[in-house]
Amino acid sequence: MLHNNRDFSAAFIKMLANNIQEKEEQLLSLAYNSIRKRVAEALVTLQEKYEQEGQPEISILRDDLASMVGTAKESVIRTLTDFKNEGLIKVEQGRITILRKHQLQDLPG
């Protein structure tokens, strides 16, 4: 299929290139950003995906969020608690609602 269909080949290569670029950005984030910044970025990214599906709240296990940001579950829980106390997010029944998206996006690295 790759050899016979140029359109398919081009789309496949573009998909791979985008995937590589996304992974590179994730690795740079893991290397240079603080846990607070990584959790904030993950929450904003998740919110955008959930909004596309028509859901205003983020529903994710703390273990899964910890895996996304490359840290321990306890660190994620502590960071979420800090965000909640700062009024950046709301947590009810395990669901996270972002209250101040721009402040999460603008957190220092």
N, CA, C and O atoms as CSV, one atom per row, in Angstrom:
chain,resi,resn,atom,element,x,y,z
A,1,MET,N,N,0.834,-1.186,0.000
A,1,MET,CA,C,0.000,0.000,0.000
A,1,MET,C,C,0.881,1.253,0.000
A,1,MET,O,O,0.593,2.214,-0.714
A,2,LEU,N,N,1.962,1.245,0.806
A,2,LEU,CA,C,2.855,2.399,0.837
A,2,LEU,C,C,3.502,2.650,-0.523
A,2,LEU,O,O,3.674,3.799,-0.929
A,3,HIS,N,N,3.854,1.592,-1.214
A,3,HIS,CA,C,4.522,1.725,-2.513
A,3,HIS,C,C,3.560,2.095,-3.636
A,3,HIS,O,O,3.963,2.769,-4.584
A,4,ASN,N,N,2.324,1.682,-3.557
A,4,ASN,CA,C,1.378,1.855,-4.659
A,4,ASN,C,C,0.523,3.107,-4.576
A,4,ASN,O,O,-0.020,3.543,-5.591
A,5,ASN,N,N,0.388,3.696,-3.394
A,5,ASN,CA,C,-0.522,4.821,-3.218
A,5,ASN,C,C,0.244,6.013,-2.642
A,5,ASN,O,O,0.555,6.040,-1.452
A,6,ARG,N,N,0.543,6.989,-3.484
A,6,ARG,CA,C,1.332,8.151,-3.053
A,6,ARG,C,C,0.605,8.988,-1.992
A,6,ARG,O,O,1.226,9.469,-1.044
A,7,ASP,N,N,-0.693,9.156,-2.154
A,7,ASP,CA,C,-1.457,9.947,-1.175
A,7,ASP,C,C,-1.409,9.294,0.198
A,7,ASP,O,O,-1.216,9.965,1.211
A,8,PHE,N,N,-1.586,7.984,0.219
A,8,PHE,CA,C,-1.529,7.257,1.481
A,8,PHE,C,C,-0.136,7.363,2.086
A,8,PHE,O,O,0.004,7.581,3.290
A,9,SER,N,N,0.893,7.211,1.260
A,9,SER,CA,C,2.280,7.301,1.736
A,9,SER,C,C,2.567,8.675,2.331
A,9,SER,O,O,3.181,8.779,3.392
A,10,ALA,N,N,2.129,9.718,1.656
A,10,ALA,CA,C,2.357,11.078,2.143
A,10,ALA,C,C,1.630,11.321,3.466
A,10,ALA,O,O,2.192,11.920,4.383
A,11,ALA,N,N,0.394,10.861,3.565
A,11,ALA,CA,C,-0.377,11.030,4.802
A,11,ALA,C,C,0.257,10.251,5.948
A,11,ALA,O,O,0.303,10.728,7.082
A,12,PHE,N,N,0.739,9.069,5.650
A,12,PHE,CA,C,1.371,8.225,6.677
A,12,PHE,C,C,2.659,8.873,7.184
A,12,PHE,O,O,2.907,8.906,8.390
A,13,ILE,N,N,3.470,9.382,6.274
A,13,ILE,CA,C,4.726,10.041,6.655
A,13,ILE,C,C,4.439,11.292,7.474
A,13,ILE,O,O,5.124,11.562,8.460
A,14,LYS,N,N,3.429,12.054,7.069
A,14,LYS,CA,C,3.057,13.261,7.813
A,14,LYS,C,C,2.602,12.906,9.228
A,14,LYS,O,O,2.954,13.592,10.187
A,15,MET,N,N,1.811,11.825,9.356
A,15,MET,CA,C,1.351,11.383,10.671
A,15,MET,C,C,2.544,10.997,11.549
A,15,MET,O,O,2.591,11.363,12.724
A,16,LEU,N,N,3.494,10.272,10.996
A,16,LEU,CA,C,4.683,9.879,11.751
A,16,LEU,C,C,5.507,11.091,12.176
A,16,LEU,O,O,5.995,11.146,13.305
A,17,ALA,N,N,5.661,12.057,11.283
A,17,ALA,CA,C,6.423,13.259,11.599
A,17,ALA,C,C,5.759,14.053,12.722
A,17,ALA,O,O,6.440,14.542,13.623
A,18,ASN,N,N,4.442,14.183,12.670
A,18,ASN,CA,C,3.717,14.889,13.732
A,18,ASN,C,C,3.869,14.167,15.060
A,18,ASN,O,O,4.034,14.802,16.101
A,19,ASN,N,N,3.815,12.837,15.024
A,19,ASN,CA,C,3.963,12.041,16.235
A,19,ASN,C,C,5.345,12.241,16.838
A,19,ASN,O,O,5.474,12.365,18.056
A,20,ILE,N,N,6.375,12.273,16.010
A,20,ILE,CA,C,7.738,12.476,16.485
A,20,ILE,C,C,7.875,13.853,17.110
A,20,ILE,O,O,8.499,13.997,18.161
A,21,GLN,N,N,7.306,14.857,16.481
A,21,GLN,CA,C,7.377,16.217,17.005
A,21,GLN,C,C,6.682,16.308,18.364
A,21,GLN,O,O,7.196,16.948,19.282
A,22,GLU,N,N,5.527,15.678,18.495
A,22,GLU,CA,C,4.794,15.678,19.765
A,22,GLU,C,C,5.604,14.999,20.861
A,22,GLU,O,O,5.662,15.498,21.985
A,23,LYS,N,N,6.227,13.870,20.548
A,23,LYS,CA,C,7.041,13.150,21.538
A,23,LYS,C,C,8.266,13.961,21.940
A,23,LYS,O,O,8.668,13.941,23.103
A,24,GLU,N,N,8.863,14.674,20.987
A,24,GLU,CA,C,10.013,15.511,21.299
A,24,GLU,C,C,9.616,16.617,22.280
A,24,GLU,O,O,10.342,16.903,23.232
A,25,GLU,N,N,8.463,17.233,22.040
A,25,GLU,CA,C,7.980,18.275,22.949
A,25,GLU,C,C,7.718,17.715,24.341
A,25,GLU,O,O,8.016,18.372,25.338
A,26,GLN,N,N,7.166,16.510,24.418
A,26,GLN,CA,C,6.920,15.873,25.713
A,26,GLN,C,C,8.234,15.607,26.449
A,26,GLN,O,O,8.323,15.841,27.654
A,27,LEU,N,N,9.245,15.123,25.743
A,27,LEU,CA,C,10.541,14.853,26.371
A,27,LEU,C,C,11.201,16.136,26.862
A,27,LEU,O,O,11.782,16.157,27.947
A,28,LEU,N,N,11.118,17.196,26.078
A,28,LEU,CA,C,11.674,18.476,26.519
A,28,LEU,C,C,10.943,18.987,27.758
A,28,LEU,O,O,11.561,19.539,28.668
A,29,SER,N,N,9.640,18.801,27.787
A,29,SER,CA,C,8.857,19.214,28.949
A,29,SER,C,C,9.275,18.427,30.188
A,29,SER,O,O,9.435,18.994,31.269
A,30,LEU,N,N,9.451,17.118,30.022
A,30,LEU,CA,C,9.878,16.287,31.151
A,30,LEU,C,C,11.249,16.706,31.660
A,30,LEU,O,O,11.502,16.696,32.865
A,31,ALA,N,N,12.120,17.070,30.749
A,31,ALA,CA,C,13.487,17.413,31.129
A,31,ALA,C,C,13.608,18.778,31.786
A,31,ALA,O,O,14.408,18.956,32.705
A,32,TYR,N,N,12.820,19.746,31.324
A,32,TYR,CA,C,13.055,21.122,31.740
A,32,TYR,C,C,11.969,21.764,32.586
A,32,TYR,O,O,12.236,22.768,33.246
A,33,ASN,N,N,10.765,21.231,32.594
A,33,ASN,CA,C,9.683,21.874,33.333
A,33,ASN,C,C,9.495,21.257,34.720
A,33,ASN,O,O,9.784,20.081,34.940
A,34,SER,N,N,9.008,22.074,35.639
A,34,SER,CA,C,8.708,21.611,36.992
A,34,SER,C,C,7.473,20.705,36.968
A,34,SER,O,O,6.748,20.643,35.975
A,35,ILE,N,N,7.257,20.014,38.069
A,35,ILE,CA,C,6.078,19.148,38.172
A,35,ILE,C,C,4.813,19.995,38.048
A,35,ILE,O,O,3.862,19.590,37.379
A,36,ARG,N,N,4.793,21.160,38.683
A,36,ARG,CA,C,3.622,22.045,38.592
A,36,ARG,C,C,3.314,22.397,37.142
A,36,ARG,O,O,2.158,22.338,36.722
A,37,LYS,N,N,4.322,22.757,36.387
A,37,LYS,CA,C,4.130,23.148,34.994
A,37,LYS,C,C,3.657,21.953,34.163
A,37,LYS,O,O,2.771,22.094,33.321
A,38,ARG,N,N,4.248,20.779,34.400
A,38,ARG,CA,C,3.862,19.593,33.629
A,38,ARG,C,C,2.427,19.181,33.928
A,38,ARG,O,O,1.686,18.809,33.018
A,39,VAL,N,N,2.029,19.244,35.192
A,39,VAL,CA,C,0.647,18.906,35.555
A,39,VAL,C,C,-0.312,19.922,34.937
A,39,VAL,O,O,-1.362,19.549,34.412
A,40,ALA,N,N,0.045,21.193,34.998
A,40,ALA,CA,C,-0.803,22.238,34.417
A,40,ALA,C,C,-0.963,22.022,32.915
A,40,ALA,O,O,-2.074,22.109,32.393
A,41,GLU,N,N,0.135,21.740,32.217
A,41,GLU,CA,C,0.068,21.502,30.772
A,41,GLU,C,C,-0.800,20.287,30.461
A,41,GLU,O,O,-1.597,20.312,29.523
A,42,ALA,N,N,-0.645,19.229,31.246
A,42,ALA,CA,C,-1.442,18.019,31.020
A,42,ALA,C,C,-2.925,18.308,31.230
A,42,ALA,O,O,-3.760,17.839,30.457
A,43,LEU,N,N,-3.260,19.069,32.260
A,43,LEU,CA,C,-4.661,19.406,32.519
A,43,LEU,C,C,-5.259,20.226,31.377
A,43,LEU,O,O,-6.387,19.973,30.955
A,44,VAL,N,N,-4.516,21.192,30.884
A,44,VAL,CA,C,-5.007,22.027,29.783
A,44,VAL,C,C,-5.204,21.171,28.531
A,44,VAL,O,O,-6.216,21.302,27.842
A,45,THR,N,N,-4.250,20.304,28.239
A,45,THR,CA,C,-4.361,19.415,27.078
A,45,THR,C,C,-5.563,18.493,27.216
A,45,THR,O,O,-6.327,18.311,26.268
A,46,LEU,N,N,-5.729,17.913,28.400
A,46,LEU,CA,C,-6.877,17.028,28.622
A,46,LEU,C,C,-8.194,17.776,28.503
A,46,LEU,O,O,-9.156,17.269,27.925
A,47,GLN,N,N,-8.234,18.992,29.056
A,47,GLN,CA,C,-9.471,19.760,28.979
A,47,GLN,C,C,-9.853,20.020,27.530
A,47,GLN,O,O,-11.025,19.917,27.167
A,48,GLU,N,N,-8.877,20.356,26.705
A,48,GLU,CA,C,-9.166,20.614,25.294
A,48,GLU,C,C,-9.713,19.363,24.615
A,48,GLU,O,O,-10.627,19.457,23.796
A,49,LYS,N,N,-9.167,18.198,24.942
A,49,LYS,CA,C,-9.664,16.943,24.360
A,49,LYS,C,C,-11.066,16.621,24.869
A,49,LYS,O,O,-11.926,16.201,24.095
A,50,TYR,N,N,-11.299,16.814,26.161
A,50,TYR,CA,C,-12.618,16.538,26.734
A,50,TYR,C,C,-13.665,17.502,26.181
A,50,TYR,O,O,-14.805,17.107,25.936
A,51,GLU,N,N,-13.277,18.781,25.981
A,51,GLU,CA,C,-14.222,19.758,25.426
A,51,GLU,C,C,-14.649,19.373,24.020
A,51,GLU,O,O,-15.804,19.583,23.648
A,52,GLN,N,N,-13.735,18.811,23.229
A,52,GLN,CA,C,-14.074,18.367,21.880
A,52,GLN,C,C,-15.126,17.269,21.913
A,52,GLN,O,O,-15.902,17.112,20.970
A,53,GLU,N,N,-15.148,16.511,23.001
A,53,GLU,CA,C,-16.118,15.434,23.170
A,53,GLU,C,C,-17.374,15.911,23.897
A,53,GLU,O,O,-18.273,15.118,24.175
A,54,GLY,N,N,-17.435,17.210,24.205
A,54,GLY,CA,C,-18.614,17.780,24.845
A,54,GLY,C,C,-18.665,17.601,26.348
A,54,GLY,O,O,-19.736,17.702,26.948
A,55,GLN,N,N,-17.515,17.333,26.971
A,55,GLN,CA,C,-17.479,17.163,28.424
A,55,GLN,C,C,-16.699,18.323,29.047
A,55,GLN,O,O,-15.545,18.548,28.682
A,56,PRO,N,N,-17.304,19.059,29.975
A,56,PRO,CA,C,-16.614,20.198,30.582
A,56,PRO,C,C,-15.615,19.802,31.676
A,56,PRO,O,O,-14.761,20.602,32.058
A,57,GLU,N,N,-15.724,18.573,32.176
A,57,GLU,CA,C,-14.873,18.131,33.279
A,57,GLU,C,C,-13.893,17.064,32.793
A,57,GLU,O,O,-14.151,16.342,31.830
A,58,ILE,N,N,-12.761,16.993,33.494
A,58,ILE,CA,C,-11.744,15.990,33.192
A,58,ILE,C,C,-11.922,14.836,34.167
A,58,ILE,O,O,-11.972,15.038,35.381
A,59,SER,N,N,-12.017,13.649,33.639
A,59,SER,CA,C,-12.125,12.457,34.475
A,59,SER,C,C,-10.935,11.561,34.155
A,59,SER,O,O,-10.900,10.916,33.107
A,60,ILE,N,N,-9.955,11.523,35.067
A,60,ILE,CA,C,-8.756,10.729,34.849
A,60,ILE,C,C,-8.256,10.219,36.192
A,60,ILE,O,O,-8.324,10.920,37.201
A,61,LEU,N,N,-7.759,9.006,36.191
A,61,LEU,CA,C,-7.175,8.446,37.402
A,61,LEU,C,C,-5.880,9.184,37.728
A,61,LEU,O,O,-5.144,9.580,36.825
A,62,ARG,N,N,-5.609,9.364,38.991
A,62,ARG,CA,C,-4.387,10.070,39.399
A,62,ARG,C,C,-3.140,9.311,38.927
A,62,ARG,O,O,-2.135,9.930,38.580
A,63,ASP,N,N,-3.202,7.983,38.913
A,63,ASP,CA,C,-2.083,7.181,38.406
A,63,ASP,C,C,-1.818,7.483,36.937
A,63,ASP,O,O,-0.666,7.598,36.520
A,64,ASP,N,N,-2.879,7.611,36.158
A,64,ASP,CA,C,-2.737,7.894,34.724
A,64,ASP,C,C,-2.179,9.303,34.497
A,64,ASP,O,O,-1.341,9.510,33.619
A,65,LEU,N,N,-2.645,10.254,35.284
A,65,LEU,CA,C,-2.126,11.612,35.175
A,65,LEU,C,C,-0.646,11.641,35.562
A,65,LEU,O,O,0.153,12.334,34.933
A,66,ALA,N,N,-0.292,10.891,36.588
A,66,ALA,CA,C,1.116,10.808,37.002
A,66,ALA,C,C,1.973,10.214,35.895
A,66,ALA,O,O,3.093,10.672,35.667
A,67,SER,N,N,1.469,9.215,35.216
A,67,SER,CA,C,2.201,8.625,34.093
A,67,SER,C,C,2.376,9.627,32.960
A,67,SER,O,O,3.430,9.674,32.325
A,68,MET,N,N,1.361,10.415,32.710
A,68,MET,CA,C,1.430,11.420,31.643
A,68,MET,C,C,2.523,12.445,31.905
A,68,MET,O,O,3.227,12.856,30.983
A,69,VAL,N,N,2.668,12.860,33.166
A,69,VAL,CA,C,3.621,13.926,33.485
A,69,VAL,C,C,4.958,13.390,33.987
A,69,VAL,O,O,5.881,14.163,34.242
A,70,GLY,N,N,5.064,12.088,34.127
A,70,GLY,CA,C,6.336,11.483,34.503
A,70,GLY,C,C,6.737,11.712,35.939
A,70,GLY,O,O,7.880,12.067,36.227
A,71,THR,N,N,5.796,11.509,36.841
A,71,THR,CA,C,6.095,11.686,38.259
A,71,THR,C,C,5.273,10.703,39.078
A,71,THR,O,O,4.504,9.917,38.525
A,72,ALA,N,N,5.433,10.748,40.382
A,72,ALA,CA,C,4.708,9.850,41.279
A,72,ALA,C,C,3.284,10.352,41.504
A,72,ALA,O,O,3.014,11.551,41.437
A,73,LYS,N,N,2.388,9.417,41.771
A,73,LYS,CA,C,0.979,9.740,42.033
A,73,LYS,C,C,0.852,10.732,43.182
A,73,LYS,O,O,0.024,11.641,43.132
A,74,GLU,N,N,1.665,10.561,44.211
A,74,GLU,CA,C,1.607,11.453,45.373
A,74,GLU,C,C,1.948,12.897,45.005
A,74,GLU,O,O,1.357,13.839,45.534
A,75,SER,N,N,2.898,13.057,44.099
A,75,SER,CA,C,3.266,14.402,43.649
A,75,SER,C,C,2.130,15.051,42.867
A,75,SER,O,O,1.887,16.251,42.990
A,76,VAL,N,N,1.441,14.254,42.066
A,76,VAL,CA,C,0.293,14.769,41.318
A,76,VAL,C,C,-0.815,15.176,42.281
A,76,VAL,O,O,-1.409,16.244,42.128
A,77,ILE,N,N,-1.094,14.343,43.259
A,77,ILE,CA,C,-2.141,14.657,44.238
A,77,ILE,C,C,-1.802,15.949,44.980
A,77,ILE,O,O,-2.669,16.801,45.175
A,78,ARG,N,N,-0.561,16.094,45.388
A,78,ARG,CA,C,-0.120,17.301,46.088
A,78,ARG,C,C,-0.270,18.535,45.187
A,78,ARG,O,O,-0.730,19.586,45.635
A,79,THR,N,N,0.117,18.400,43.936
A,79,THR,CA,C,0.027,19.511,42.993
A,79,THR,C,C,-1.428,19.883,42.726
A,79,THR,O,O,-1.769,21.065,42.686
A,80,LEU,N,N,-2.285,18.881,42.542
A,80,LEU,CA,C,-3.716,19.160,42.340
A,80,LEU,C,C,-4.311,19.868,43.553
A,80,LEU,O,O,-5.127,20.778,43.407
A,81,THR,N,N,-3.906,19.452,44.743
A,81,THR,CA,C,-4.373,20.108,45.971
A,81,THR,C,C,-3.928,21.567,45.998
A,81,THR,O,O,-4.701,22.452,46.365
A,82,ASP,N,N,-2.665,21.815,45.603
A,82,ASP,CA,C,-2.174,23.195,45.543
A,82,ASP,C,C,-2.990,24.015,44.547
A,82,ASP,O,O,-3.391,25.140,44.844
A,83,PHE,N,N,-3.235,23.444,43.357
A,83,PHE,CA,C,-4.025,24.142,42.342
A,83,PHE,C,C,-5.432,24.441,42.851
A,83,PHE,O,O,-5.983,25.511,42.594
A,84,LYS,N,N,-6.004,23.478,43.576
A,84,LYS,CA,C,-7.344,23.660,44.126
A,84,LYS,C,C,-7.337,24.789,45.160
A,84,LYS,O,O,-8.215,25.652,45.148
A,85,ASN,N,N,-6.352,24.781,46.044
A,85,ASN,CA,C,-6.255,25.819,47.076
A,85,ASN,C,C,-5.999,27.202,46.482
A,85,ASN,O,O,-6.388,28.212,47.067
A,86,GLU,N,N,-5.347,27.246,45.322
A,86,GLU,CA,C,-5.066,28.510,44.643
A,86,GLU,C,C,-6.237,28.970,43.784
A,86,GLU,O,O,-6.187,30.051,43.198
A,87,GLY,N,N,-7.287,28.164,43.703
A,87,GLY,CA,C,-8.472,28.521,42.936
A,87,GLY,C,C,-8.318,28.339,41.432
A,87,GLY,O,O,-9.077,28.916,40.653
A,88,LEU,N,N,-7.333,27.534,41.021
A,88,LEU,CA,C,-7.115,27.309,39.594
A,88,LEU,C,C,-8.009,26.204,39.043
A,88,LEU,O,O,-8.396,26.228,37.875
A,89,ILE,N,N,-8.332,25.232,39.902
A,89,ILE,CA,C,-9.174,24.110,39.495
A,89,ILE,C,C,-10.199,23.828,40.583
A,89,ILE,O,O,-10.091,24.314,41.709
A,90,LYS,N,N,-11.188,23.035,40.220
A,90,LYS,CA,C,-12.175,22.532,41.178
A,90,LYS,C,C,-12.176,21.018,41.029
A,90,LYS,O,O,-12.148,20.504,39.911
A,91,VAL,N,N,-12.208,20.305,42.143
A,91,VAL,CA,C,-12.242,18.846,42.111
A,91,VAL,C,C,-13.471,18.385,42.878
A,91,VAL,O,O,-13.614,18.662,44.069
A,92,GLU,N,N,-14.363,17.673,42.181
A,92,GLU,CA,C,-15.568,17.124,42.801
A,92,GLU,C,C,-15.766,15.706,42.324
A,92,GLU,O,O,-15.830,15.455,41.120
A,93,GLN,N,N,-15.862,14.783,43.249
A,93,GLN,CA,C,-16.084,13.369,42.949
A,93,GLN,C,C,-15.062,12.838,41.943
A,93,GLN,O,O,-15.396,12.064,41.046
A,94,GLY,N,N,-13.819,13.267,42.112
A,94,GLY,CA,C,-12.746,12.790,41.249
A,94,GLY,C,C,-12.658,13.464,39.901
A,94,GLY,O,O,-11.742,13.181,39.129
A,95,ARG,N,N,-13.596,14.356,39.598
A,95,ARG,CA,C,-13.593,15.063,38.311
A,95,ARG,C,C,-12.971,16.450,38.492
A,95,ARG,O,O,-13.226,17.141,39.478
A,96,ILE,N,N,-12.163,16.830,37.528
A,96,ILE,CA,C,-11.431,18.096,37.602
A,96,ILE,C,C,-12.032,19.088,36.615
A,96,ILE,O,O,-12.232,18.778,35.441
A,97,THR,N,N,-12.315,20.281,37.114
A,97,THR,CA,C,-12.780,21.375,36.260
A,97,THR,C,C,-11.754,22.500,36.354
A,97,THR,O,O,-11.400,22.936,37.450
A,98,ILE,N,N,-11.289,22.958,35.222
A,98,ILE,CA,C,-10.334,24.068,35.211
A,98,ILE,C,C,-11.112,25.374,35.333
A,98,ILE,O,O,-12.021,25.644,34.548
A,99,LEU,N,N,-10.744,26.176,36.324
A,99,LEU,CA,C,-11.416,27.444,36.561
A,99,LEU,C,C,-10.650,28.612,35.955
A,99,LEU,O,O,-11.252,29.590,35.511
A,100,ARG,N,N,-9.332,28.513,35.936
A,100,ARG,CA,C,-8.483,29.600,35.424
A,100,ARG,C,C,-7.451,29.027,34.451
A,100,ARG,O,O,-6.285,28.836,34.795
A,101,LYS,N,N,-7.904,28.764,33.250
A,101,LYS,CA,C,-7.061,28.123,32.233
A,101,LYS,C,C,-5.820,28.943,31.916
A,101,LYS,O,O,-4.720,28.397,31.827
A,102,HIS,N,N,-5.988,30.254,31.745
A,102,HIS,CA,C,-4.860,31.104,31.365
A,102,HIS,C,C,-3.781,31.143,32.433
A,102,HIS,O,O,-2.594,31.212,32.114
A,103,GLN,N,N,-4.178,31.101,33.683
A,103,GLN,CA,C,-3.180,31.087,34.757
A,103,GLN,C,C,-2.430,29.756,34.781
A,103,GLN,O,O,-1.234,29.731,35.072
A,104,LEU,N,N,-3.112,28.655,34.481
A,104,LEU,CA,C,-2.421,27.368,34.394
A,104,LEU,C,C,-1.430,27.374,33.232
A,104,LEU,O,O,-0.308,26.884,33.362
A,105,GLN,N,N,-1.849,27.928,32.107
A,105,GLN,CA,C,-0.972,27.974,30.936
A,105,GLN,C,C,0.250,28.863,31.170
A,105,GLN,O,O,1.316,28.614,30.607
A,106,ASP,N,N,0.098,29.886,31.990
A,106,ASP,CA,C,1.165,30.861,32.184
A,106,ASP,C,C,2.060,30.566,33.387
A,106,ASP,O,O,2.886,31.400,33.760
A,107,LEU,N,N,1.907,29.394,33.996
A,107,LEU,CA,C,2.771,29.038,35.112
A,107,LEU,C,C,4.230,29.014,34.658
A,107,LEU,O,O,4.530,28.554,33.557
A,108,PRO,N,N,5.131,29.508,35.499
A,108,PRO,CA,C,6.545,29.433,35.110
A,108,PRO,C,C,7.032,27.985,35.093
A,108,PRO,O,O,6.531,27.138,35.832
A,109,GLY,N,N,8.018,27.718,34.237
A,109,GLY,CA,C,8.569,26.365,34.077
A,109,GLY,C,C,9.238,25.881,35.293
A,109,GLY,O,O,9.750,24.761,35.311
